[in-house]
Structure formats: C-alpha cells, structure tokens
Amino acid sequence: MKVNKNTLIIISLALIIAVVSLYFLVYKEEDSVFSKEIYSQKNALVTVRSSDYVLLARLVSGEARGEPYRGQVGVAAVVINRVKSPKFPNSIPGVIFQPRAFESVSNGQIWAVYPSRTNFNAARDALNGFDPTYGSLFFWNPYKVVSPWIWTRKIIVQIGRHVFGR
C-alpha cells in the first residue's frame, strides 16, 4: 500500500495531538503533590507542579538515558533555562511539547520507559537551580546526524555524549 506524504503528515500531527491530549488528561494541575516557583527572565513567576516534575524526569529518561548524572541534570537544566527565556514557552510542558524540540517526544521515547530514581533526582536538582550547562538553551549529540542549524549555536560545554550551547 502506497501512502502519500500529506497523509503521513496528517497522521503524524494527529498522533502528536493525541499524545498531548493524553498528557493533559493524565497529569491534571489540580492533582499536584507539590508546587515550586521559579523566576524567569521575563520577570514572571513560573509555577512548577508535580506533574511537570514527572514530565521533566520522563524527558531526562528519553533524552539522556545512559548519560552521566551531570549530563542528565544538564538536559533538565536546558528545559528550565528555556522556561526562563523569553524566546520559549513559559512552562515545562510548553517547552517539552514544542514541535520538533526534543527527539524523544517526536519518537515517543518519552513514554517508553518510566523514569528511574536517577532521572527524578536530575530533574529535581535542575529545578533547584543546579545548571552544569551554564545557561545553555540547546543540547545535541555531535555523534548523530543533526540539523546543520544546530551547529550555528555556540558550544558552552560537553558532558558525556551531549554538547550544550546557546
């Protein structure tokens, strides 16, 4: 059966919408176990709920599984840095579900494996201000094929197999 490109795009978009809808059904804001506030560069207070913490740990698992602990914290810190930046959405879910922002969201790995205790610890440390990336807004694996655009970013530090940059 031959499927044309437009049909694949429509199916992909429908799948993304379904995953985002599922997220908001499963992780309701009123079910928060804790709430943490961080100040953004937009001079706005950002509230982080327990569902955001779980989602951040899931992203760490999907993007940095097998990386050293500092690299896992770095991935979470990039998300926090984006939340604080006026160039990105002002919430953890907004940053994580931004189209094509993270490979593990695009390919479903964010949902494949429940985060480990280490993934949760890395998310918590980043939420508490530990940033081994020195304010980086991007990370990528230079050993994988990536968009040439990402190489226009200034590399700040390499941790494990990821480089972090602005």
Secondary structure by P-SEA (a helix, b strand, c coil): ccccaaaaaaaaaaaaaaaaaaaaaacccccccbbbbbbccccbbbbbcaaaaaaaaaaaaaccccccaaaaaaaaaaaaaaaacccccccaaaaaacccccccccccccccccccaaaaaaaaaaaacccccccccccccccccccccccccccccccccccccc
